[in-house]
Amino acid sequence: MTRELTVLAKGGAYFEAPRWHNGVWWTSDLYRKGIFTYTPEGKEEKIVELEHQPSGLGWLPDGSLLFVSQEDHKVYKRTEDGVVSLHADVSEHCTGDLNDMVVDGRGRAFVGHFGFDPFAGGPPQAASVIRIDLDGSHEVVAEDLMFPNGSVITDDDRTLIVGEGLAGKYTAFTINEDGSLSDRRDWATLSSPPNMNSFAELMTEIDVIFDGCCIDAEGAIWAADPKNAKCLRIREGGEVVEEIAAPEGQNIFACMLGGEDGRTLVLCVAPGLVDNDRLGDLAGTLQTVRVEVPGAGRP
C-alpha cells in the first residue's frame, strides 16, 4: 500500500519524541534545544528552551510535562502554568546520554540511556532502563539492553516494551505494582545479534535500527528504522505488516499516532543526524500520514 505523506511543519533542526497531547503535537528539537507544539494546521509554539538537548516527553497525572535533558542526565518538570523545576538527576546511573522516555498512568517514568558514546570510536556497551517515581526518586529496573530507545506501555499499563535500538529488537517486561519489572521476554527481533567490536562495524552489519515508536489499538508497534529510511509496523513475534518509506533523500527518526481520531501518524523526518554546526540547515520536518488503526497505550 502506498500512503501519501503531508508536510505538517518545516524549519526543524532534528525533531524527536513526538507526542499527541491536549489537541496538539508536541516534539523535542535536539539542535534548536527546545520543546515545541504544533497545531493540526502546523502553527508552531515554543514551550520550553533548554541549555542542553531535549529528548523524551511525558505527562504526570496532574498534567505536568516531564522532559529529558540528554547531556546532563536530568529530567525536568514543567507545570501547566509554566513553572520548570528539576524532577530527577539520574547521572549516577548513566554511561551515555539520557534518551527517550515513557510515563505510565501513575506518573512513573521509564527512561533509557545510550550506554556509551557512539561518536567517540569505542566499542558499544549495553545500558539500562531507569524508573523515576512520582516523587523524583529513581533506580535501575532493567539492565543489559542495547541502546534502549523508543519504548511503549500497553493500554492496561501492565507491559513495558523497550526498543533495543542497536540490536534491532523489542524486549518486553511486566510492570509490577511496585514499579519493578519482571518476566523479561523477546517481543520482536528483526536483526542478527549486533557486532560489539566497534560502533562502525555494528552500524554496517545490523539489519534494522529501532528509534522512536508508538503502539496502536491492535498491539502493533510503529517504529522508525533509520538504518533503512523507513517506518515499520510490527506485530509481536516480528512480522512486519507495513512499511512507509521516507521521502527521497530523507530519513525517519521517530513517529507517533494521534490526531482527534488517533489515526494520524506523525513522522520526524530529516536528512540525517545533524550537529550544531549544521543548525542553519533547518531541514527537519514533521510529516503526517493517515492509517486505519488508531493509537493506544503510552506515550
C-alpha positions as CSV (number, residue, x, y, z in Angstrom):
1,M,0.0,0.0,0.0
2,T,1.3,3.4,-1.0
3,R,0.4,6.2,1.5
4,E,0.7,9.9,0.9
5,L,2.8,12.0,3.2
6,T,1.7,15.5,4.1
7,V,4.2,18.1,5.5
8,L,2.8,19.4,8.8
9,A,5.7,21.7,9.7
10,K,9.1,22.8,8.3
11,G,12.1,24.6,9.9
12,G,13.1,22.0,12.4
13,A,16.8,21.0,13.0
14,Y,16.2,17.5,14.3
15,F,12.8,16.5,15.7
16,E,12.5,13.7,18.2
17,A,10.0,12.3,20.7
18,P,6.7,13.4,19.0
19,R,3.6,13.2,21.2
20,W,-0.1,14.0,20.8
21,H,-1.5,15.7,23.9
22,N,-4.4,18.1,24.6
23,G,-5.2,18.6,20.9
24,V,-1.7,19.5,19.6
25,W,1.5,17.7,18.6
26,W,4.5,18.1,21.0
27,T,8.1,17.4,20.0
28,S,11.7,17.9,21.1
29,D,14.1,19.6,18.7
30,L,17.6,18.4,19.7
31,Y,19.6,21.1,18.0
32,R,17.3,24.0,18.5
33,K,17.3,22.9,22.1
34,G,13.7,23.4,22.6
35,I,10.3,21.7,23.1
36,F,7.6,22.9,20.6
37,T,3.9,22.3,20.0
38,Y,2.2,22.3,16.6
39,T,-1.5,22.6,15.9
40,P,-3.1,20.3,13.4
41,E,-2.6,23.1,10.9
42,G,1.1,23.3,11.7
43,K,1.3,26.5,13.8
44,E,4.4,26.3,16.0
45,E,4.8,27.5,19.6
46,K,8.0,27.1,21.7
47,I,7.1,25.8,25.1
48,V,10.5,25.2,26.8
49,E,14.0,26.4,25.9
50,L,16.9,24.3,27.3
51,E,20.6,24.6,27.9
52,H,21.1,21.0,26.6
53,Q,19.5,18.8,24.1
54,P,16.0,17.6,24.9
55,S,14.7,14.1,24.2
56,G,11.8,12.1,25.7
57,L,8.5,13.7,26.8
58,G,5.6,12.5,29.0
59,W,3.0,13.8,31.4
60,L,2.3,13.3,35.1
61,P,-1.3,12.7,36.4
62,D,-1.6,16.3,37.4
63,G,-0.9,17.5,33.8
64,S,2.7,18.5,34.3
65,L,5.1,17.8,31.5
66,L,8.2,15.7,32.1
67,F,11.1,16.2,29.6
68,V,14.6,14.7,29.3
69,S,17.7,16.8,29.1
70,Q,20.1,14.4,27.4
71,E,23.7,15.6,28.1
72,D,23.3,16.4,31.8
73,H,21.3,13.3,32.5
74,K,18.4,15.1,34.1
75,V,14.6,15.0,33.8
76,Y,12.7,18.2,34.4
77,K,9.1,19.0,35.2
78,R,7.0,21.8,33.7
79,T,3.7,22.5,35.5
80,E,0.7,23.5,33.5
81,D,1.2,27.2,34.5
82,G,4.8,27.1,33.0
83,V,7.0,26.6,36.1
84,V,10.0,24.5,35.3
85,S,11.9,22.6,38.0
86,L,14.3,19.6,38.3
87,H,12.4,16.3,38.7
88,A,15.3,13.9,38.9
89,D,19.1,13.8,38.3
90,V,19.9,10.3,37.2
91,S,23.5,10.8,36.2
92,E,24.7,8.2,38.7
93,H,23.0,5.5,36.5
94,C,24.1,6.8,33.1
95,T,27.0,5.7,30.9
96,G,26.0,7.9,27.9
97,D,23.4,10.5,27.1
98,L,19.9,10.1,28.6
99,N,17.4,9.3,25.9
100,D,13.8,8.6,25.2
101,M,11.2,8.1,28.0
102,V,7.7,6.8,28.5
103,V,5.5,7.6,31.5
104,D,2.8,5.3,32.9
105,G,-0.6,6.2,34.3
106,R,0.8,6.5,37.9
107,G,3.4,9.1,36.8
108,R,6.3,6.6,36.8
109,A,8.8,7.4,34.1
110,F,10.9,4.8,32.4
111,V,13.9,6.2,30.6
112,G,16.9,4.7,28.8
113,H,20.4,6.0,28.1
114,F,23.0,5.3,25.4
115,G,25.3,3.2,27.4
116,F,28.3,4.6,25.6
117,D,29.3,7.5,23.4
118,P,28.6,6.3,19.8
119,F,30.7,9.2,18.4
120,A,33.9,8.5,20.4
121,G,35.0,5.5,18.5
122,G,34.9,2.9,21.3
123,P,33.1,-0.4,21.4
124,P,29.4,-0.5,22.0
125,Q,28.2,-1.2,25.6
126,A,24.9,-2.3,27.0
127,A,22.8,0.1,29.0
128,S,19.9,0.2,31.5
129,V,16.4,1.5,31.9
130,I,15.8,3.8,34.9
131,R,12.5,4.2,36.7
132,I,11.8,7.6,38.1
133,D,8.9,7.7,40.6
134,L,6.4,10.5,41.1
135,D,8.5,11.9,44.0
136,G,11.6,12.0,41.8
137,S,13.3,9.0,43.4
138,H,14.9,6.7,40.9
139,E,16.5,3.3,40.4
140,V,17.7,0.9,37.7
141,V,15.0,-1.6,36.8
142,A,16.4,-3.4,33.8
143,E,20.0,-3.9,32.6
144,D,21.9,-5.4,29.6
145,L,19.9,-3.6,27.0
146,M,21.5,-2.5,23.7
147,F,20.8,1.2,23.4
148,P,17.3,1.4,24.9
149,N,15.5,4.0,22.9
150,G,11.8,4.3,21.9
151,S,9.6,2.4,24.3
152,V,5.9,1.9,24.8
153,I,3.5,0.9,27.6
154,T,0.4,-1.1,26.7
155,D,-3.1,0.2,27.3
156,D,-3.6,-1.7,30.6
157,D,-0.4,-0.1,32.0
158,R,1.0,-3.6,32.7
159,T,3.6,-4.1,30.0
160,L,6.7,-2.1,29.0
161,I,8.1,-2.8,25.6
162,V,11.6,-1.4,25.2
163,G,13.2,-0.8,21.8
164,E,16.8,-2.0,21.9
165,G,17.7,0.4,19.1
166,L,21.2,-1.0,18.2
167,A,20.1,-4.7,18.5
168,G,17.1,-4.3,16.1
169,K,14.8,-5.9,18.7
170,Y,12.0,-5.2,21.2
171,T,12.1,-6.6,24.7
172,A,9.0,-6.8,26.9
173,F,8.6,-6.7,30.7
174,T,5.7,-7.0,33.1
175,I,5.3,-3.8,35.2
176,N,4.6,-4.9,38.7
177,E,2.5,-3.0,41.3
178,D,5.6,-1.5,42.9
179,G,7.0,-0.4,39.5
180,S,9.6,-3.2,39.3
181,L,10.0,-5.1,36.0
182,S,9.8,-8.9,35.6
183,D,9.1,-11.6,33.1
184,R,11.7,-10.4,30.6
185,R,10.9,-11.7,27.1
186,D,11.5,-11.2,23.4
187,W,8.7,-9.3,21.7
188,A,10.2,-9.0,18.2
189,T,13.7,-9.4,16.7
190,L,14.4,-8.1,13.2
191,S,18.2,-8.2,13.2
192,S,21.0,-10.6,13.7
193,P,22.9,-10.1,17.0
194,P,24.9,-6.8,17.0
195,N,28.6,-6.7,16.4
196,M,30.1,-5.4,19.7
197,N,33.7,-4.9,18.4
198,S,33.1,-1.4,17.3
199,F,30.3,1.0,16.6
200,A,31.3,1.4,13.0
201,E,31.1,-2.4,12.4
202,L,27.8,-2.6,14.2
203,M,26.3,0.1,12.1
204,T,27.5,-1.6,8.9
205,E,26.3,-5.1,9.8
206,I,23.0,-4.5,11.7
207,D,19.8,-5.1,9.6
208,V,17.4,-2.8,11.4
209,I,17.8,0.1,13.9
210,F,14.8,1.0,16.1
211,D,14.3,4.6,17.0
212,G,11.2,6.5,18.2
213,C,8.0,4.4,18.2
214,C,4.3,4.1,19.3
215,I,1.7,1.4,19.8
216,D,-1.7,1.0,18.2
217,A,-5.0,-0.4,19.3
218,E,-4.2,-3.8,17.8
219,G,-1.0,-4.0,19.8
220,A,1.3,-3.5,16.9
221,I,4.2,-1.1,17.1
222,W,5.0,1.6,14.5
223,A,8.8,2.1,14.7
224,A,11.2,4.4,12.9
225,D,14.0,2.5,11.2
226,P,16.7,5.0,10.2
227,K,19.0,2.2,9.0
228,N,16.6,1.7,6.1
229,A,14.9,5.1,5.9
230,K,11.5,3.6,6.8
231,C,8.8,3.5,9.4
232,L,7.7,-0.1,10.1
233,R,4.5,-1.5,11.6
234,I,5.5,-4.6,13.5
235,R,3.4,-7.3,15.3
236,E,4.5,-9.2,18.3
237,G,6.8,-12.0,17.1
238,G,8.4,-9.8,14.4
239,E,6.1,-9.8,11.4
240,V,6.4,-6.6,9.5
241,V,2.9,-5.8,8.2
242,E,3.6,-2.4,6.6
243,E,6.5,-0.2,5.6
244,I,6.4,3.6,4.9
245,A,9.4,4.9,3.1
246,A,11.0,8.2,3.9
247,P,10.8,10.9,1.2
248,E,13.7,10.7,-1.2
249,G,17.0,11.9,0.3
250,Q,15.5,12.0,3.8
251,N,15.2,9.6,6.8
252,I,12.7,8.9,9.6
253,F,13.8,9.1,13.3
254,A,10.6,8.9,15.3
255,C,6.8,8.5,14.9
256,M,3.6,8.9,16.9
257,L,-0.1,8.2,16.4
258,G,-2.5,11.0,17.3
259,G,-5.0,13.5,16.0
260,E,-8.6,13.7,17.0
261,D,-9.3,10.1,16.0
262,G,-5.9,8.7,16.8
263,R,-5.3,7.7,13.1
264,T,-2.8,10.3,12.1
265,L,0.8,9.0,12.2
266,V,3.3,11.8,12.5
267,L,6.9,11.2,11.3
268,C,10.0,13.1,12.4
269,V,11.9,13.5,9.1
270,A,15.4,14.9,8.5
271,P,18.3,14.3,6.0
272,G,20.4,12.7,8.8
273,L,21.7,13.1,12.3
274,V,23.0,16.7,12.1
275,D,25.1,18.5,14.6
276,N,25.2,22.0,15.9
277,D,27.4,23.2,13.1
278,R,24.6,22.5,10.7
279,L,21.8,24.1,12.7
280,G,21.4,26.7,9.9
281,D,20.1,23.9,7.6
282,L,16.8,23.7,9.5
283,A,15.9,20.8,7.1
284,G,13.9,18.8,9.7
285,T,10.1,18.4,9.0
286,L,7.1,16.9,10.7
287,Q,5.1,14.9,8.1
288,T,1.8,13.0,8.6
289,V,0.1,10.1,7.0
290,R,-3.4,8.6,7.7
291,V,-3.6,5.0,8.9
292,E,-6.5,2.6,9.7
293,V,-5.7,1.6,13.3
294,P,-5.7,4.3,16.0
295,G,-3.1,4.8,18.6
296,A,-3.3,3.3,22.1
297,G,-1.3,2.9,25.2
298,R,1.6,5.3,26.0
299,P,3.4,7.5,25.1
